[in-house]
Amino acid sequence: MNELLRAISGDGYVRCTAVATRELTERAREIHDLTPVMTAALGRALAATAIIGESLKDDGASVTVRINGGGPAGSIICVSDSAGNVRGYAQNSDVELPLKVNGKLDVGGAVGSNGMLTVVRDLGAGEPYVGSVALVSGEIAEDFTAYFAESEQTPTACALGVLVDVDRAVAAAGGYVVSLLPGAPVELADVLERNVRDTGAVTSVLNGGDAEELINRVMAGLEPRVLERKSIEYRCYCSRERVLEVVSGIGEDELRDIREKGEPIEVTCQFCDAVYSIAPEELAGKTE
Ligand SMILES: [Zn+2]
């Protein structure tokens, strides 16, 4: 099951949020027909976006993550909200690259490292908060670590992983973000560093274990207490009304063309591949 857990150490100085996202990553793979390297790229981004979305408390608030490193993947866009709904897509889902020398999928090669990671927190009212960092490697976890270091101003480690099976299905996926809170004793940084190292690859823990197992390993010896546990899923909110709104926002010339042709247009939702057929008369037009 897809789950998000938020925990704090017994002394209150270490917090960790972990997610298990195999099913929702598999859903993304099915919708977008992702190649293995793109399953790993989008899957890692979805896991991190789910973790950031957890910090949104208000209904209607959402977080949008955009990653573009100039690689063949193009832009990767992920959206999450406080209710645990996550969705995303990559501009190019069909990227195929040779494995790296260590036998791993070349996510950094697909994403590229010449670009930015941008996080937009839309709290539902007022101007959204926008933060961005230059990509470190395009491997995504390192890039989010850099983002957290800058935006949270506290020592933070982020690990993400997607294990793709030989039949291309997702065998395991998820990740965690662990950070030291202000005032933490300096020795704690060493403990965390050792724990993160001992935890090893996220997918080897999640291949059999769950998000709680991740928390227990990353916070070993720190008496973790789970503060929140919620299910998360891949869900798109697109609707005919929203699609109409977006299409009506294109230029007046394009709208006139559509009306003159008199034929329905098909609009595909990038997040879930739902197809909407819009009749020309449905499009609001400004009278001339
Ligand atoms: Zn949709």
Residues whose N, C-alpha, C, O or C-beta is under 5 A from the ligand:
A	BS01	ZN	C236 C238 C269 F271 C272 A274
